[in-house]
Amino acid sequence: QVHVVESGGGLVQPGGSLRLSCAASGFSLDFYAIAWFRQTPGKEHEGVSCISSDFTPYYVDSVKGRFTISRDNAKNTVYLQMDNLKPEDTAVYHCATFLGPDHSLSGGNWARKSLYDFWGQGTQVTVSS
């Protein structure tokens, strides 16, 4: 069965760090782009970051310089290192997969929720003192 599972969320103080993981099972991530989206109650999913199959990273402006996305195809896992966390980063974080040409991700398209096929259940990140 094909699915992705997120882990690594939790409660952290402002300025702290967390590393989220997105582990795939039932298929190989090698040819997929993987994105992280986040959602807060009453709001739409927001694209946070994406990494293409050729390792090109994309970020929303609000996390540039604080978050780093990476992938380890040998472990079939994508990571999101989140540093200098802020209260406004509080959300449920989901990973999602895209199987298609990497050039389709450019021009901000990577943040389009409709582009993605498989979604995980999400992991809660809470930034609070």
N, C-alpha and C positions, 0 to 999 in steps of 0.2 A: 504494500500500500504506500502511496506517495504522500508524504507530508513533510512539513518543516516545523521545528519546535524551537521556541525562544527560551532563553534562560538568562540569569544574571541580574535581573531587576532587584530592587530593594529600596530601603530608606537610607538616604544619605544627607548630610548637612550641606548647605551651600558652600561651594568651593571644593567639594569632594569629587570622587571619581567612581565610576562603575564601568564594567566591561560586559556588554551584552553579547550573547552567542546565538547564532541561528544555525541549527544543525539539521541537515537534510537526511531523510531516509527513504529508501525505495527508488531512488534515482541518483544520478551523479550531477553535482552542481557545476561541473567543468564548463558547460556550454551555456550556463544561465547567468544573467545579471540578477543581482540580489539587492533589494532596496529595504530600507527601514522607514516605516511610517509611524507616526504617533497620533494618538487621539485622546482628547479630553472630553468629558461629558458635554453633550449638546453641540459639539463641533465636528466638522468634517476631518477626515484623516489628512494629516500634513506630511508631505514627503520630507524626510530628514536627511537621508543620504542614500547613495546607491553606488555599487561597484559593478562594472561591466565584466564580461567574461575575459576581456583582455586587461583587466585590473585598473581601468580608468575610474577614478573616484569622482563623485558628484556630491555637493553639499548645499543645503539651504543656507542662505546668508547668515541666519541667526546662530548657526553652530560652527561656522568656519573658524578655524584656529583653536577650537575646543574639542571637537569630535574627530575621530579618525576611523575610517572604515578599512577593513582588510579582509582577505580571504585566504583560507588554507584548503586548497582542493584535495590534498591528501587526506585531510580530516573531514572533508565534505562539510565545512563549516565556514560561516562568515561572522566576523566580529565587528562590534561597534564600541570603540574605546571612547568613553565620555569623561572629559576632564573639566574642571572649573564649572561644575554643574550649578545651575541657577533654579530658583523656584519655578520659573516659567517653563522649565524642561519637564516638569511633572506631567506624566501622561502614561497611557498604556502604549507600549512600543511593540509593533508587529513587524515581522519580516515577510517579504513577498518575493516571488520568483518571476522572471521574464525570460522566455526563450525566443529570441529573435535577434536580428542584426544589431550590433552595438551602436551603429550610427543612428538608430532610432531613438537612442537615449539623449542625444544632444539637444541643444536649444531649449532646455528646461523640460523636455518630454519625460525625463526619468521620473519626475514628480507626479505624473498622471496616474492616479490610482487604477484607472481602467486598463492600463497596460499590462497589469500583473495577473498571473494565473493562480498560483497556490499561495495561500496565506496561512500563517500560524495563528495560534490563539492569543498570543501576546504575553508580555511580561510587564508588570507595573513598576514604574520608576517614580519615586516620591522624593522630592528635594525640599527639605524643611528643617528648620532649626528647632 
